[in-house]
Amino acid sequence: MPAVPTTRSNEVFDRLRADLLAGRHAPGSKLKLAVLGQRYTASLSVVREALSRLAEQGLVVAHPQRGFSVVELSPEDLADLTATRIDLETLAARRSVERGDLAWETALVAAHHRLAGTPTTTPDGEVNEEWIAAHRAFHEALIAGCGSRRLRAMATALRDAAELYRIWSQALTRDHTRDIAGEHSALLSLAIGRDAEGLASVLAAHIQQTTDVLLRYAAQAGLGEA
């Protein structure tokens, strides 16, 4: 049986994951155990365990004999990830509309209220970690009524893998023209209105738009070319 993570390992895992999702480590950059150990005041074994768990989530890449690195920005991987995520997340959203009860609606409204009231950036212009958490909670609440634990888990895992790309799309492209709050409000209205097909369509567009912005940047910057 796999070892149960210790409390200290969980702490380092949470802090490192938060740093990754806040864009504090560049795509493809090497994650040195000694440096991270000093940063988080942790042993090399604890850091290694945290990195191994992050590799399982697709946020970090484990290189045999060469340590760990942040996943690289790959247009091909992003396109594949997005297509698969849209398939699963829209399916889960449709089922939530069809099967979700009043408790699901109430939790979704509460998650949206929290998200809408949380600034996307900090006063110094960095991505607000509280907004990241609220954003994740809203999307989880949106599909929580689907009635399938496995479907929810798969959809959430893909969303987590896409989170780095979403952070990088904001950090690299500096595109502040999207009405993200409006998109989330539309998702809420369609879900509460029990419009399964409308919700699936708007959710797919919401997911795809971030991908399109980043792919345009990647093409302009020559990323992913041999």
Buried (B, 14 or more C-beta within 10 A) or exposed (E): EEEEBEEBBBBBBEBBBEBBBBBBBBBEEEBBBEEBBEBBEBBEEBBBBBBBBBBEBBBBBBEEEEBBBBBEBBBEBBEEBBEBBBEBBBBBBBBBBEEBEEEBBEBBBEBBEBBEEBEBEEEEEEBBEBBBBBBBBBBBBBBBBBBBEEBBEBBBBBBBBBBBBBBBBBBBBEBEEBEBEEBBBBBBBBBBEEBBEBBBEBBBEBBBBBBEBBBEBBEEEEBBEE
